[in-house]
Amino acid sequence: MQEISLLNSVIGPVMRGPSSSHCAAPYMMAKLARELSCSNGEVLKNAVVRFDPRGSFAPVYQAQSSDENFAAGLAGAQLTDADYRDILPRVMRGEGFQFAIEICELENNNHPNRVDLELIVQTADGDVRTDLYAGASVGGGMYYIDAMNGAPVFLTGKTATVFVWGTGAVADAQIIAEQLATGTNKLLGTSIDPAHNRVEVSLQSLPDAAVIVGVRGRNGVSEIRFGDASQYPVCATDDLFSTSEAVIAVADGQEGGSIADAALVLEAKRLGLSRDATRALFRERCELMLGVVAEGFDAKPEDNVMRFLTLRARKVRDANLPGGLGGPVLQDAMAGALSAMERDSNRGVVCAAPTAGSAGVVPGTLYGLIRHGIDIEGATDALQVMALIGAVFAARGTFAAECGGCSVETGASAAMAAAGVAQAYGADAKQCFDAASMCLMNTLGLVCDPVGGDVEIPCHARNAAGVSHAFSSAMAVLAGFDAVLQYDELVDQTVKIGSMMHPDLRCTARGGCAATKTALRMVEAVTQGA
C-alpha cells in the first residue's frame, strides 16, 4: 500500500513555519486529534504535548515554532487565519484551553520526531474525559498517529476517518460503511478490530451530520468519532512511484512520451479525480508558489522576525552583477528561492517542496523560468515533473532531515528542480532523471545543522545553492552529459548514508555550522537579548 501524493507529500503541504517536520505535521496531527476528541460536542479544556529529550523536537520546538503549530491545530485554526500566530500566547495564558509542552522520556521512542498528545475534554453531559494519542512526524509534512487511548491505529490524514464502537458496529460493519458512504462520497476502506469492538471506515470526505446521527442511533453502537482528511483525500493506494523505471514506462505510454503527462495521470489516479481537475490543482499550486515569492519581495524590513538574517532577496534580484557571471535566469531563480525562504522563516503561508527547510528551491526555479520565457502552462508542466521525481525519492526514502540530514531536503529539492528545468527546455523522461541523479550524487552526506535551531543559517544559503545546482545539472544533461548512476540507486545511498550520520548532524543544532564559534556567539547574543 502506498499513499504518497504529489500534491500532498511532495509539493505540499501548504503550511506555516520553517520546518515541515516540525510545523506542518504538528499542526495536522493536533488538528486531527482535536477533531477525534471533540466529535460529539466535547470542549477541549487542557492539552499537553510531550517530546522525548533524545528526540529532535525537544531542542528546536520553540525556534522552529512547533509549539505554535501544535497550539493552532488544537485550537482548530485555519492556516489563513489572521490571528494564527496569536493563538499560542493566548492558550499559554489559559484562554480557550490550557496548553503545555513537557520534555520527558516517552514509552515509545522509535523515531526522532516522536510525540505524545494528552487531551482533556468536557463532554456535553459535563463529564471530563482524557484522550491519549501517540505518533510521529516522518518528513515533508507527512505523519502518522499509531495509538489512540492505548489501542493501535494508523492514521495519516490521507482520508476522512470514522470510528464506530460497539458490538453492533462490528456485527454490521459493512452495512455501516455503506451507510456512511452516501451519494458521491467514496468508501476507501473498512477495518474491523474485534478486540476493541471497533470499526474504522475510511472515506473521501466526512459524511453529513444527519448520516452520523443515523449511525450513532443504530442498535449496538456505543460511540462514534471522526476526523477529516488533512489534505486532498487519497483514493487509490497502488504502488505508483517506487521506481524511476516504472514512471518512465508510464511516460512512454503517453502520447508524445511526456513525463509531465505521466505525473498528471498518476496523481489523478491517486486522488480519484479527472485529469482536468488534477491539472487545475497543479496550476493552483504553481501560482501559489509564485505568489509566495512575490510576497517575499514585497516584505518590509520592519516586519522581519528572523533572529539572524535580514531580508536580502530583493537586493539579490536587483543587483547589477558583472555580465559574464551566472546570467539573469539564475540570478532571478536564486533571488526567488531566498524570497520564498524569507516568507518561510517569517511564518508566512508557504508550500513545502518537499520540506519547509527546502521551500525555496522549487518556487525560485519556477520564478526564474517564468521570468525568462516559460509561460504558466510550461511552468506547471515543470512543477508536475519536479513532483514526480520527488515522489520516487519519497517512496524509497524520507524527507526528514532528522533521519537523513539536509541531503533529503535541499538535496532532494535540487534534484526535483533539475528535472523540471530539464523538462522545460526539452529533455525526455530519462534525461530528467539523469539531471536529478547529478544533484543527488553531489549532496550525499550533506548534514542538517541549523544555527540556533532556526531555519535561517545555513538553510537560506543552501536553497540558493540548490537552485544553482538544479540549473547546472539540467544544462549538463541537455548538453550531452551522462550521469551514469541510476536515480533510484542514488536515493537509496542518500538514505543509507543519512542513517550513518551522527545524531548531532541531523537537525539537532549541535553540529556543523551550528557548532562554529561564530554561530555560538550569535546564539548567545540573541538569547541574552531576548
FENJO-V559634 format. One record per residue. N is the residue number from 1. RES is the residue in one letter. PSI is psi in degrees with one decimal (999 if undefined). NEAR is the number of other ideal C-beta (glycine too) atoms within 12 Angstrom. Layout:
n-><N:N>
res-><RES:RES>
psi-><PSI:PSI>
near-><NEAR:NEAR>
This chain:
n-><1:2:3:4:5:6:7:8:9:10:11:12:13:14:15:16:17:18:19:20:21:22:23:24:25:26:27:28:29:30:31:32:33:34:35:36:37:38:39:40:41:42:43:44:45:46:47:48:49:50:51:52:53:54:55:56:57:58:59:60:61:62:63:64:65:66:67:68:69:70:71:72:73:74:75:76:77:78:79:80:81:82:83:84:85:86:87:88:89:90:91:92:93:94:95:96:97:98:99:100:101:102:103:104:105:106:107:108:109:110:111:112:113:114:115:116:117:118:119:120:121:122:123:124:125:126:127:128:129:130:131:132:133:134:135:136:137:138:139:140:141:142:143:144:145:146:147:148:149:150:151:152:153:154:155:156:157:158:159:160:161:162:163:164:165:166:167:168:169:170:171:172:173:174:175:176:177:178:179:180:181:182:183:184:185:186:187:188:189:190:191:192:193:194:195:196:197:198:199:200:201:202:203:204:205:206:207:208:209:210:211:212:213:214:215:216:217:218:219:220:221:222:223:224:225:226:227:228:229:230:231:232:233:234:235:236:237:238:239:240:241:242:243:244:245:246:247:248:249:250:251:252:253:254:255:256:257:258:259:260:261:262:263:264:265:266:267:268:269:270:271:272:273:274:275:276:277:278:279:280:281:282:283:284:285:286:287:288:289:290:291:292:293:294:295:296:297:298:299:300:301:302:303:304:305:306:307:308:309:310:311:312:313:314:315:316:317:318:319:320:321:322:323:324:325:326:327:328:329:330:331:332:333:334:335:336:337:338:339:340:341:342:343:344:345:346:347:348:349:350:351:352:353:354:355:356:357:358:359:360:361:362:363:364:365:366:367:368:369:370:371:372:373:374:375:376:377:378:379:380:381:382:383:384:385:386:387:388:389:390:391:392:393:394:395:396:397:398:399:400:401:402:403:404:405:406:407:408:409:410:411:412:413:414:415:416:417:418:419:420:421:422:423:424:425:426:427:428:429:430:431:432:433:434:435:436:437:438:439:440:441:442:443:444:445:446:447:448:449:450:451:452:453:454:455:456:457:458:459:460:461:462:463:464:465:466:467:468:469:470:471:472:473:474:475:476:477:478:479:480:481:482:483:484:485:486:487:488:489:490:491:492:493:494:495:496:497:498:499:500:501:502:503:504:505:506:507:508:509:510:511:512:513:514:515:516:517:518:519:520:521:522:523:524:525:526:527:528:529:530>
res-><M:Q:E:I:S:L:L:N:S:V:I:G:P:V:M:R:G:P:S:S:S:H:C:A:A:P:Y:M:M:A:K:L:A:R:E:L:S:C:S:N:G:E:V:L:K:N:A:V:V:R:F:D:P:R:G:S:F:A:P:V:Y:Q:A:Q:S:S:D:E:N:F:A:A:G:L:A:G:A:Q:L:T:D:A:D:Y:R:D:I:L:P:R:V:M:R:G:E:G:F:Q:F:A:I:E:I:C:E:L:E:N:N:N:H:P:N:R:V:D:L:E:L:I:V:Q:T:A:D:G:D:V:R:T:D:L:Y:A:G:A:S:V:G:G:G:M:Y:Y:I:D:A:M:N:G:A:P:V:F:L:T:G:K:T:A:T:V:F:V:W:G:T:G:A:V:A:D:A:Q:I:I:A:E:Q:L:A:T:G:T:N:K:L:L:G:T:S:I:D:P:A:H:N:R:V:E:V:S:L:Q:S:L:P:D:A:A:V:I:V:G:V:R:G:R:N:G:V:S:E:I:R:F:G:D:A:S:Q:Y:P:V:C:A:T:D:D:L:F:S:T:S:E:A:V:I:A:V:A:D:G:Q:E:G:G:S:I:A:D:A:A:L:V:L:E:A:K:R:L:G:L:S:R:D:A:T:R:A:L:F:R:E:R:C:E:L:M:L:G:V:V:A:E:G:F:D:A:K:P:E:D:N:V:M:R:F:L:T:L:R:A:R:K:V:R:D:A:N:L:P:G:G:L:G:G:P:V:L:Q:D:A:M:A:G:A:L:S:A:M:E:R:D:S:N:R:G:V:V:C:A:A:P:T:A:G:S:A:G:V:V:P:G:T:L:Y:G:L:I:R:H:G:I:D:I:E:G:A:T:D:A:L:Q:V:M:A:L:I:G:A:V:F:A:A:R:G:T:F:A:A:E:C:G:G:C:S:V:E:T:G:A:S:A:A:M:A:A:A:G:V:A:Q:A:Y:G:A:D:A:K:Q:C:F:D:A:A:S:M:C:L:M:N:T:L:G:L:V:C:D:P:V:G:G:D:V:E:I:P:C:H:A:R:N:A:A:G:V:S:H:A:F:S:S:A:M:A:V:L:A:G:F:D:A:V:L:Q:Y:D:E:L:V:D:Q:T:V:K:I:G:S:M:M:H:P:D:L:R:C:T:A:R:G:G:C:A:A:T:K:T:A:L:R:M:V:E:A:V:T:Q:G:A>
psi-><135.2:129.7:5.3:126.9:139.1:-44.1:-34.5:-46.1:-19.4:-53.7:44.2:170.2:164.8:134.9:178.1:139.5:167.7:-4.0:123.6:-38.4:-38.4:-0.2:-57.6:-51.1:-44.5:-43.0:-47.7:-39.3:-47.8:-40.4:-41.7:-42.9:-42.1:-46.4:-41.8:-41.7:-23.3:27.7:-27.1:35.5:9.4:156.9:125.8:126.9:-32.8:138.7:133.3:128.3:129.2:131.4:149.3:138.3:-21.6:-7.3:-178.4:-18.6:-43.4:-47.9:-15.0:3.7:-27.6:-45.7:-33.0:10.0:33.6:-41.7:-39.7:-40.9:-36.0:-45.3:-42.8:-41.2:-42.4:-26.1:-7.5:24.0:157.6:149.2:-31.4:1.8:133.1:-29.7:19.0:-46.7:-7.5:-10.1:-46.2:-50.7:-36.7:-49.6:-25.4:-25.2:-1.0:11.1:120.6:-61.8:160.5:139.6:137.3:151.6:132.7:135.4:112.8:161.9:129.0:144.1:-40.5:112.1:53.8:7.7:142.6:-25.6:35.5:146.2:144.1:142.9:133.2:119.4:127.4:122.3:155.0:126.8:170.1:-24.2:-2.3:-2.5:160.6:133.8:143.8:128.2:137.1:131.2:148.6:142.5:-166.7:149.3:130.3:15.4:141.1:21.3:-5.7:149.5:170.4:149.2:119.4:6.5:136.3:111.5:42.4:-11.2:142.3:135.8:174.3:90.5:127.7:-1.8:8.7:-14.1:164.0:143.0:134.8:124.5:133.2:125.6:154.4:154.1:-34.3:-31.2:-44.6:-41.8:-35.3:34.0:-46.4:-37.5:-43.1:-42.2:-43.9:-32.7:-37.6:-32.6:68.9:158.4:-130.6:-1.5:127.7:134.2:118.6:-10.7:151.9:131.0:131.5:129.9:87.5:-31.6:-28.6:13.8:48.3:140.3:134.5:124.1:124.2:131.9:162.1:-31.5:162.9:141.3:162.2:157.9:-36.2:-35.0:-42.3:-43.4:-40.5:-41.7:-40.5:-30.0:-0.4:149.1:135.9:3.5:120.5:-25.9:151.2:136.2:155.1:155.2:144.4:165.0:143.1:-29.5:-150.6:129.4:139.0:119.7:-12.1:134.4:27.2:156.2:101.6:-23.2:16.8:-23.2:145.7:-31.8:-43.4:-38.8:-43.4:-35.9:-38.5:-42.3:-43.2:-23.7:-9.4:155.1:121.8:-4.7:38.5:126.0:-26.4:-40.7:-35.4:-42.7:-42.5:-44.7:-45.8:-40.1:-36.4:-40.1:-43.0:-41.5:-4.8:33.5:165.5:162.6:-38.4:-43.3:-38.7:-40.8:-40.0:-38.0:-39.6:-43.0:-40.7:-41.5:-38.3:-45.9:-35.5:-45.2:-43.5:-33.6:-37.5:-44.3:-44.6:-41.7:-38.2:-41.7:-29.8:-3.8:147.4:139.4:-36.2:-14.8:-0.6:127.6:8.5:144.8:-28.0:-26.7:152.7:168.7:120.4:-7.0:-47.7:-36.7:-42.0:-42.1:-40.9:-1.2:143.1:89.6:158.0:142.0:-32.7:6.6:104.4:-61.4:157.4:-32.9:-49.2:-40.3:-45.0:-40.9:-42.0:-43.6:-40.2:-39.6:-44.1:-37.9:-45.2:-39.5:-32.1:-34.3:-41.4:-53.9:-18.6:16.0:27.3:169.7:123.1:179.8:121.2:127.7:73.8:-6.0:169.0:-33.8:-16.6:28.6:1.1:-28.0:-53.1:-50.7:-39.9:-41.5:-44.5:-40.0:-43.7:-40.8:-46.0:-37.8:-13.3:54.3:-11.1:123.3:178.8:-33.1:-42.5:-38.7:-37.9:-40.8:-45.6:-40.6:-39.1:-40.4:-44.1:-44.8:-39.4:-43.1:-39.6:-32.0:-38.6:-39.5:-47.5:-38.1:-30.2:-14.6:-132.9:155.4:10.1:112.2:-23.0:-18.8:-32.4:7.5:-168.2:-12.1:-26.9:1.0:-84.1:-26.7:-47.3:-42.3:-36.4:-40.7:-43.7:-49.1:-38.5:-43.8:-40.9:-41.2:-44.9:-44.1:-40.3:-27.3:23.6:7.4:151.0:-178.9:-44.7:-41.4:-35.3:-44.7:-33.3:-43.3:-41.3:-39.7:-41.7:-40.9:-44.5:-38.9:-19.9:-4.8:10.7:128.3:9.9:124.5:162.5:113.2:58.1:127.3:123.4:9.0:-4.1:141.8:72.1:-66.6:123.8:18.2:-45.1:-42.2:-39.2:-28.4:-42.0:-42.4:-34.6:-37.7:-46.6:-42.1:-42.8:-47.8:-40.7:-37.1:-43.9:-41.7:-44.3:-44.2:-43.7:-24.8:-4.8:1.5:141.6:119.3:-23.2:-58.3:135.5:146.3:-46.8:-41.9:-36.2:-33.5:-47.2:-42.0:-35.5:-45.9:-42.8:-46.9:-36.9:-39.7:-19.6:-16.7:146.6:143.3:-27.9:-13.8:14.0:73.8:33.6:-2.7:31.0:-2.6:-178.7:-134.8:-35.6:-19.0:3.7:156.7:-40.6:-45.0:-43.2:-37.5:-40.9:-44.1:-42.4:-40.0:-45.5:-29.3:-43.2:-29.7:-9.1:999>
near-><17:25:38:44:49:49:46:43:47:50:56:46:46:36:50:44:49:52:52:54:55:56:51:54:49:47:50:46:48:50:41:44:44:38:36:40:41:31:35:25:18:27:24:37:28:25:44:32:43:31:37:28:19:21:36:43:47:36:32:40:39:28:39:48:38:43:38:42:46:51:44:41:46:46:34:28:29:17:34:14:17:11:20:29:27:20:35:38:19:22:33:22:15:14:16:26:31:23:35:26:31:23:23:22:16:30:14:21:23:19:30:38:46:39:48:38:43:33:40:27:33:21:21:13:12:12:15:17:27:22:37:30:42:35:40:40:50:41:48:53:51:43:48:31:42:24:27:34:26:17:22:20:29:25:40:37:42:43:43:39:42:45:45:44:32:26:21:24:38:28:19:24:34:20:24:39:31:21:33:45:30:22:16:13:27:27:30:31:30:29:27:24:21:15:11:25:23:33:39:37:40:38:39:31:28:29:34:19:15:14:29:30:17:20:39:31:18:28:15:22:32:23:31:35:39:35:39:28:35:40:41:35:33:38:32:27:23:19:20:34:39:23:24:40:19:26:44:32:19:31:35:19:18:23:11:15:21:28:45:45:30:42:48:36:30:42:46:30:26:39:39:29:28:15:23:12:18:32:29:20:34:45:27:23:40:41:24:36:48:34:27:42:49:26:27:41:31:19:31:15:17:9:19:22:28:33:29:31:30:23:30:29:44:24:20:33:32:15:18:11:18:9:9:6:13:23:20:22:31:35:32:38:51:45:41:48:53:46:46:53:55:47:44:52:45:36:34:38:32:47:48:58:57:54:63:57:58:62:57:54:59:58:56:56:59:54:45:44:43:31:27:24:14:29:17:22:19:25:39:37:38:49:51:48:56:55:55:52:59:58:50:51:52:43:36:34:41:41:57:47:53:47:39:47:47:46:48:51:55:51:52:59:58:53:60:58:59:53:60:55:52:45:47:40:29:20:36:26:37:27:38:51:47:38:48:52:41:39:52:50:32:29:40:31:27:39:38:51:38:49:37:39:37:41:54:42:34:33:51:45:29:42:53:40:34:53:50:35:42:56:42:29:42:47:25:26:35:26:17:11:21:17:31:13:23:24:46:29:24:36:43:26:28:45:32:22:28:39:24:19:32:19:26:21:32:41:54:37:42:29:25:29:33:36:22:19:12:17:28:19:16:25:30:16:16:23:17:9:9:11>
